[in-house]
Amino acid sequence: MELGLQGKRVLISGGSSGIGLAAARQFLEEGAKVCIMGRTQMRGEAAVAFLQRDFPAAEVFFAAGDVRRREDGISCVRQMMDRWGGMDVLVNSAGIYQEGALDDLTPAELDDILATNVKGTFYLTQASLTALRSTRGAVVNVASDAGVHGNYFCAAYCASKGAVVLFTRALALELASFGVRVNAIAPGDIMTPLTQAQLQGAPDPQQALREMASVYPLGRIGTPKEAASLIVFLASARAGFITGAIYGVDGGLTA
């Protein structure tokens, strides 16, 4: 399937692991150029090296930055503009997970989850608007099934991803007249490093995985590649008449 992504310039926050890294790989497969943004220089450089092993001729680089800081987003966009002269796609994949009873939620924990999942998405998108308007580009946000319905002992995370869902819909309306499309994916549990760490913290990780998978009609949790495939499609010319949409990648969980 021709996706029309050859030569497109893509910025992916949280691109050094998980869904973001899987998306970077698939964009490179389609001939796009990719900048991955992340907080850790070592992880970012390792991600670039990993991608270049399979795509030695690909144009990919790492830009260090924390989405919680508005100035870091501005810096990453400027690096893209200096290197490639524009931006066609923004993927807001950076995010953190927090669970626990509301009684136990500390102000610092709440500030961190809102700063990363909500403000980070706002700040990086804001920094990218001028570039995206000029190319009639696309934004794909990574929300969550937890932003579509409530989860037990997950109020702060649900609230943060619910904000991403409605931000996506509102921004799609705001940018439609400029030809910029804005969509989001809402994954269920995906086997990312965050999920692996969560499982390893359980007394019996294999039993914890079975319990996690048991609530999904398809009987398993998802893979980063499956979530990334939808991101790449929504950024592509094949999705040219799709905007303001929230797509579940959740094995039937929200059906």
N, C-alpha and C positions, 0 to 999 in steps of 0.2 A: 504494500500500500504506500503510495507516494504521499508523504505528509507535508512536503513543502518547507522543510526546516533547513535545507542546505544553506550554509553560510549565515544562518540566523545567530544573533548574539544573545546569549542567555546568562542571566545572573541567578544563582541559586543560593539562598541563605541556608545554613545548616547542611551544606553540600559535602561535608567531609565524612559523613556516615549515614547509615540507615536509608530512608526513603530519598533524601536529598542526593546522596552519592549514587544510588541506583538510577535516579532521574538523570544525573550528569552523564552516566554511562550511556543511557539510551539516547540522549540528545546528541552525543558524539557519534553514536552509530548512525544517526540520521544526517550527519554532516554539519551539525551546528558547532559554534564556538561557545565555550563555557567558562565562566568565572564562578568559582565556588568561594563563598564567604563563610568564615567560621572564626571562633574565638581563639583556637589553639594553633599556633604556627606549625608545630611538629605534626599534628594530625592532618592539617591542611596539605602540607608538603607530601606526607605519606599518601594522601588521597590522590593528589596529582600524579605521583609516581605510579600508583596502582592503575590509574586510568591510562597513562601513557604506555604501560606495558602492552595493553591491548590495542591502543590507538597511537602509535609512535609519531604519526604525522599530525595528530589533532592539535588544535589550538585550544589549550586549557591552562588556566592559571589560578592561583589561590590569592585571595585578598583577605588579609587578617582584619577582623572587625567583630564587634559585639553589637547585635541588633538592638540591645537595650539603650545604646548611645546613638542619638540622632546623628552626631558628627561622624561616626564610623560608617553609617550608611551612605552619607554624602561622599565620604572618601572613597568607598568601594565603587560607587557609581562613577565618580570622576576618573578612577583608574580604568574602568571599562571604556569610558568615552575617549580617554587619552590613547588607549591601545587600539580600539576598534572603531571609534567615531560614532558609536550609537549603541542602542539596546533595543532588542525586539521582544524579549520575554523576561519576565520576572517571576521567579518561583519562591514564595515565602514558605520555606520548609523548617526553619529553625523553631524549636519549641522545647519546652520541658514539661514533665509530668509530675503531678503532686496529688497524693491521695491521703485520706485520713479524715477523722471526724472534725466537724467545724469547730467543736469545742477546743480542739488541740491546735488549730491553725494559728501560727504566729504572724504578727505584722510583717516580719521580714520575709516569710514564706509567701504571703499574699502579694507583697510588693514584687517579689522576684517572678512569680508566675504571670502577673499582669504585665510587668515590664517586658518580659520575653515574648509571651504569646500574643499579647494585644498591642502594646506600644511598639514592640519590635516590628510587627507587621505594618502598623501605621507608618512608622518612621521610614522604613526602607521603601515602602510604596511611595510615600511622599517625595523622597529623594529621587525616585525614578520617573515621576510623572512627566516632566518635560521631554525626556528621551522617548518615553513610550508614546506620547501624543505625536511626536514627529514621525514615528514609524508605524503608527496605527497598530501598536503591539498588543501583547496579551499578558495578563497576570493570572497566575494560578496559586491559590492559597491552600495550605494544608491545614484543614480544620480537624474534625474528629467526629465519630459517631456520638461522642460525649457532648458535642456541641449541638446535637439534634435532639437528644433525649437525655434525661437525667441518669446518673449512675450512683450507686451507693457509695457513700463516704468519698465523694469526689467533687464537692460543690465548687471549689475554687477553679479546678481544671475545667469542669463543665462550663462555668461562667466565662472563662477565658476563651474557650473554643466556640461557645455560642456567640461571643462578640465577633469572632472571625467570620462566622456564618453570615451575620447581618451586615457586617462591614463589606463583605463580598457582594451581597445583593445591592446595597446602597451605592457602592462605588461603581458597579456595573451600570447603573442608571446615570450616574454622574459623568461617566466617561464614554457613554455610548455615542454621543454626537461627535466624538473625536475618532471613532472607529476602534477604540481600545476595548477589548473584551476582558471581563473579569469573572473567573469561576473558581470553584473550590472543590477539593476532594474531601470526603469525610471517612477516613479509614477506621475500621475496627482495630482489634489487636493485630499488630504486624510484628514479625520476628526481627526487630531492630536491636541494636545494642542496648537501648533503654529497656526493652522488653526482656532481653536476656538477663540484664542485671536484676530486674524485678523478680524473675523466676529463680535466679541463683540465690536470692535472699530468702527463699522459702526453705523449710526443713527438708522437703522432698521435691526438688525442681521438676522431675518428670511427672509426678502426681499433680503439681501445680499447673503444668502445661496441659495435662489432660482435663483438669477442671476448667481452665481458661477456654480450651477448645470446645468443651461440651455445650456451651451456650450458643454456638454457631450452627445454624442449620446445615452448613456444608461439612461440619464436623472437624474443622481445623481452623487455625489462625492463618493470616495472610503472609505473603512475602513482600519484601521491599520492591521487587521487580513488578509485582502485580499492581501495587499502588503507583509506582513510577510510570507504568505504561499509560495509565489514565492521565497523569500530569502531562505527558508528552503529547497525547492525543488532543487534550484541551488547548494546548499551546499551538497546535498545528492548524494549517489551512483547512484540514478536514472538519474542524469544529468552528468554521467561520460564521455560523449562524447561532452559536451557543454563547450566551452571556448571562450572568446572574444566576447560574445554576450551581447546585450543590450535589455532587455525585457520591453516593455511598460506595465504599470498597470494603464490605463488611460481612461477606459470606452469608448474607440473608438476615443478619442480626436485627436490622430495623424494619424488615418486611412485616 
